[in-house]
Amino acid sequence: MSGLKSLYQPFAKLLASRKLYLSKSLQFSSLFKQELAHSLDFVRYTTLELCCNEIKMNNVAGNIAELGVYKGDFAKRVNQLFPNKKLYLFDTFEGFDQKDISTEKQNSFSSGEQDFSDTSVELVLNKMKYRSNCIIKKGFFPESATDVDDKFCFVSIDADLYEPILAGLKFFYPKLEPKGYIFVHDFNNDLYKGARKAVLEFCAENNIGYLPIPDSGGSAIITK
Ligand SMILES: C[S@@+](CC[C@H](N)C(=O)[O-])C[C@H]1O[C@@H](n2cnc3c(N)ncnc32)[C@H](O)[C@@H]1O
């Protein structure tokens, strides 16, 4: 993959410099042009940018959060797009917790074995253009959120596993402003079957709709 990526990036950059994109319909996106050379997941990033435009156009109040930050690569873009919003960053910064892994294994949702421990708060903060907007919530979610009393216009839930994703939906959805968005990553990812189950359960119980998108991993988007 890294060999393919190293060939793809200069080629994509060359095409972009001549205003040639994989799809003409993506030419609206300034972020797409900037980031093309750094990311293969243009659907995820351009959808983020479009939702950000809607939030700004509708003057949606509230702050931003990501649950599941890892090295901050998605959070970095969110921080860049919302210079005037606080960004809560929830992660253990030490990888999955054993409690969540047990549920994964008992229900055959995933192996729970992926290692996300090679990160740190400093590494993430160093990527942020608006570092002073960031509020680090290090620790096991949802316990790490007990002191958070805020409203949100955009939330990214990218914790991979059933328990934290369901807990994230229960915590953030009531705090979501009207016309705000929650992205849940891995909704259509067979490697993390708990993500889909958490979304389906939460949405059915609360009579909420969602939109699946064809990004890498297959996110579901919830709005209010
Ligand atoms: C796939 S990574 C996030 C990737 C990141 N959003 C990105 O796009 O680069 C999943 C992260 O969720 C975190 N995580 C999973 N369960 C958690 C929990 N219960 N509490 C806090 N963090 C959790 C892991 O530590 C890991 O860093």
The ligand as an SDF file (V2000), in Angstrom:
LIG
                    3D

 27 29  0  0  0  0  0  0  0  0999 V2000
   -9.2600    4.4940   14.5460 C   0  0  0  0  0  0  0  0  0  0  0  0
   -8.5380    5.3340   15.8670 S   0  0  0  0  0  0  0  0  0  0  0  0
   -9.0020    7.0030   15.5590 C   0  0  0  0  0  0  0  0  0  0  0  0
   -8.4530    7.5450   14.2530 C   0  0  0  0  0  0  0  0  0  0  0  0
   -8.6000    9.0380   14.0570 C   0  0  0  0  0  0  0  0  0  0  0  0
   -9.9610    9.4990   14.2140 N   0  0  0  0  0  0  0  0  0  0  0  0
   -8.1090    9.4280   12.6670 C   0  0  0  0  0  0  0  0  0  0  0  0
   -8.9300    9.6040   11.7450 O   0  0  0  0  0  0  0  0  0  0  0  0
   -6.8860    9.5290   12.4890 O   0  0  0  0  0  0  0  0  0  0  0  0
   -9.5360    4.8640   17.2360 C   0  0  0  0  0  0  0  0  0  0  0  0
   -9.1610    5.5350   18.5420 C   0  0  0  0  0  0  0  0  0  0  0  0
  -10.2380    5.3670   19.4780 O   0  0  0  0  0  0  0  0  0  0  0  0
   -9.6960    5.3430   20.7700 C   0  0  0  0  0  0  0  0  0  0  0  0
  -10.6580    4.7240   21.7020 N   0  0  0  0  0  0  0  0  0  0  0  0
  -11.3530    3.5670   21.5060 C   0  0  0  0  0  0  0  0  0  0  0  0
  -12.1240    3.3060   22.5690 N   0  0  0  0  0  0  0  0  0  0  0  0
  -11.9440    4.3190   23.4530 C   0  0  0  0  0  0  0  0  0  0  0  0
  -12.5000    4.6180   24.7530 C   0  0  0  0  0  0  0  0  0  0  0  0
  -13.3950    3.8380   25.3640 N   0  0  0  0  0  0  0  0  0  0  0  0
  -12.1040    5.7580   25.3700 N   0  0  0  0  0  0  0  0  0  0  0  0
  -11.1990    6.5910   24.7680 C   0  0  0  0  0  0  0  0  0  0  0  0
  -10.6410    6.3450   23.5500 N   0  0  0  0  0  0  0  0  0  0  0  0
  -11.0100    5.2340   22.8960 C   0  0  0  0  0  0  0  0  0  0  0  0
   -8.4080    4.5380   20.6080 C   0  0  0  0  0  0  0  0  0  0  0  0
   -7.4880    4.8150   21.6430 O   0  0  0  0  0  0  0  0  0  0  0  0
   -7.9130    4.9920   19.2130 C   0  0  0  0  0  0  0  0  0  0  0  0
   -6.9370    6.0060   19.3220 O   0  0  0  0  0  0  0  0  0  0  0  0
  1  2  1  0
  2  3  1  0
  2 10  1  0
  3  4  1  0
  4  5  1  0
  5  6  1  0
  5  7  1  0
  7  8  2  0
  7  9  1  0
 10 11  1  0
 11 12  1  0
 11 26  1  0
 12 13  1  0
 13 14  1  0
 13 24  1  0
 14 15  1  0
 14 23  1  0
 15 16  2  0
 16 17  1  0
 17 18  1  0
 17 23  2  0
 18 19  1  0
 18 20  2  0
 20 21  1  0
 21 22  2  0
 22 23  1  0
 24 25  1  0
 24 26  1  0
 26 27  1  0
M  CHG  2   2   1   9  -1
M  END
$$$$
